[in-house]
Amino acid sequence: MPVDLRVRLGALELANPVLVAAGTFGYGLEFEPRIPLHKLGGVVTKTLTLHPRQGHPPPRLVPTPAGMLNAVGLQNVGLDAFLRDALPGLARAGALLIVSVLGESPDELTAMCRRLETEAGVSAIELNLSCPNIAPMAGSGLMVAQDPDATAMMVQAARAATAKPLIAKLSPDVTDIGVIAQAAERAGADILSLVNTFTGMSLDPDTRRSRLGSLTGGLGGPAIRPLAVYRVWQVHHAVRCPLIGLGGVLHAEDAVEFFLAGASAVAMGTANFTDPAAAVHVVRGLERYLARHGIGSIHELIGAVQEGHAVGR
Ligand SMILES: Cc1cc2nc3c(=O)[nH]c(=O)nc-3n(C[C@H](O)[C@H](O)[C@H](O)COP(=O)(O)O)c2cc1C
C-alpha cells in the first residue's frame, strides 16, 4: 500500500515529518554524504547568534539514566560565517533548511531575520527562545519563553523582518506552556516547536561540583519523552498553528506518540549522538508503520489520540 509521508505546516511543506533538531546535528553538513540530507524532512541548524560565541567550558555533555544533560552554551561561528561557509553546501545537498537563531535583543533579532529573509536556501527560521544554557534576561532572571510578554516581543521583532515561515521554540520549564504558546501565536509565529531541554543538574558527590563545566544544563533524551508528549498535547488544545514535537524520539513509534498528541512533525536531538542516521531510520520506520496500520497519510494521525485505556492491546 502506498503511503504519503508529506506534511504541510502552514506554508512549510516537508517531504516527510522527521527533522534533525537544533544543536544536535552541527550545521548540517558534518554528516554529508554519509547521511543523505535530502531524505530528511529537514535540517535545523545549531542555534546561530549574530556574533560568534565560544560557549561553556567542558565538560559539556553528561550521560544520565535514559538521557543526556548538556551545557554547550551556544558555541557557534556566528550568522555571517554560517551563511558564507555552510549554506552553499547545504543547498547543494538538497536539504530543506531551517535556520535556528537567537537574538540578544529584539533589534538584534530583527537584524538577523532581515539578513535571512534574502537567502533563498533558507526555508524557515526557528527562534530559540528557550535555551537553558545562556544568561537569563536581565531583571526577571527568566528565559524569554518563560514570559509571555517577552515571547511576544521577540516574535514580533522577527515577524517584522521576514515573510518566511517563523517557528518559535518553547521551553517546557513553565507553569502553563499553553499561555506562552498563545502569546507566540498571537505575535505572529506560524509554527511552534516544543520542547527544548528541561533545565537540570548532575552533581559529583566526591568533588561536590557539577559534572558539567557550568552548574546547570539541559536534559534531553527518552527520559523527557512523556513530559514532552504531554506538553504537545496541552499546546495542541491551546493554539491553532501547527506544532513540531521533540523530546526523546528514537524510533518511529515514538514519533507516532507526538503525532497523536497533536504534532505535525517531529525533530530528533539526543538520538543523533548515538546514531547520526537515526532520523533516516525513523523515516523508514514510519513508512512501515503506516503500511502496517493501513494509514494513507500522516495527517490522519495528527491529534488522533483516543480517550480511554489501552487495555487488551
Ligand atoms: C548537545 C545539545 C545541544 C543543543 N543545542 C541546541 C541549540 O543550539 N538550539 C536549540 O534550540 N536547541 C538545542 N538543543 C535542544 C534540542 O534541539 C532538543 O530540543 C532537545 O534536546 C530535546 O530533544 P531530544 O530529547 O530528542 O534531544 C540541544 C540539545 C543537545 C542535546
The ligand as an SDF file (V2000), in Angstrom:
LIG
                    3D

 31 33  0  0  0  0  0  0  0  0999 V2000
   24.0460   18.7810   22.8200 C   0  0  0  0  0  0  0  0  0  0  0  0
   22.7620   19.5140   22.5720 C   0  0  0  0  0  0  0  0  0  0  0  0
   22.8080   20.7980   22.0350 C   0  0  0  0  0  0  0  0  0  0  0  0
   21.6220   21.5020   21.7960 C   0  0  0  0  0  0  0  0  0  0  0  0
   21.6850   22.7370   21.2240 N   0  0  0  0  0  0  0  0  0  0  0  0
   20.5300   23.3850   20.9110 C   0  0  0  0  0  0  0  0  0  0  0  0
   20.5740   24.6140   20.2070 C   0  0  0  0  0  0  0  0  0  0  0  0
   21.6250   25.1130   19.8090 O   0  0  0  0  0  0  0  0  0  0  0  0
   19.3740   25.2280   19.9560 N   0  0  0  0  0  0  0  0  0  0  0  0
   18.1650   24.7070   20.3410 C   0  0  0  0  0  0  0  0  0  0  0  0
   17.1240   25.2950   20.0650 O   0  0  0  0  0  0  0  0  0  0  0  0
   18.1190   23.5060   20.9750 N   0  0  0  0  0  0  0  0  0  0  0  0
   19.2550   22.8490   21.2670 C   0  0  0  0  0  0  0  0  0  0  0  0
   19.1970   21.6350   21.8880 N   0  0  0  0  0  0  0  0  0  0  0  0
   17.8820   21.0730   22.2570 C   0  0  0  0  0  0  0  0  0  0  0  0
   17.3880   20.0910   21.2080 C   0  0  0  0  0  0  0  0  0  0  0  0
   17.2210   20.7130   19.9460 O   0  0  0  0  0  0  0  0  0  0  0  0
   16.0520   19.4480   21.6490 C   0  0  0  0  0  0  0  0  0  0  0  0
   15.0860   20.4770   21.8150 O   0  0  0  0  0  0  0  0  0  0  0  0
   16.1610   18.6890   22.9710 C   0  0  0  0  0  0  0  0  0  0  0  0
   17.3980   18.0480   23.1130 O   0  0  0  0  0  0  0  0  0  0  0  0
   15.0260   17.6600   23.1130 C   0  0  0  0  0  0  0  0  0  0  0  0
   15.0860   16.7000   22.0870 O   0  0  0  0  0  0  0  0  0  0  0  0
   15.8050   15.2470   22.2760 P   0  0  0  0  0  0  0  0  0  0  0  0
   15.2340   14.6610   23.5290 O   0  0  0  0  0  0  0  0  0  0  0  0
   15.4930   14.4990   21.0410 O   0  0  0  0  0  0  0  0  0  0  0  0
   17.2620   15.5270   22.4550 O   0  0  0  0  0  0  0  0  0  0  0  0
   20.3670   20.9280   22.1390 C   0  0  0  0  0  0  0  0  0  0  0  0
   20.3300   19.6330   22.6760 C   0  0  0  0  0  0  0  0  0  0  0  0
   21.5150   18.9130   22.8910 C   0  0  0  0  0  0  0  0  0  0  0  0
   21.4270   17.5220   23.4390 C   0  0  0  0  0  0  0  0  0  0  0  0
  1  2  1  0
  2  3  1  0
  2 30  2  0
  3  4  2  0
  4  5  1  0
  4 28  1  0
  5  6  2  0
  6  7  1  0
  6 13  1  0
  7  8  2  0
  7  9  1  0
  9 10  1  0
 10 11  2  0
 10 12  1  0
 12 13  2  0
 13 14  1  0
 14 15  1  0
 14 28  1  0
 15 16  1  0
 16 17  1  0
 16 18  1  0
 18 19  1  0
 18 20  1  0
 20 21  1  0
 20 22  1  0
 22 23  1  0
 23 24  1  0
 24 25  2  0
 24 26  1  0
 24 27  1  0
 28 29  2  0
 29 30  1  0
 30 31  1  0
M  END
$$$$
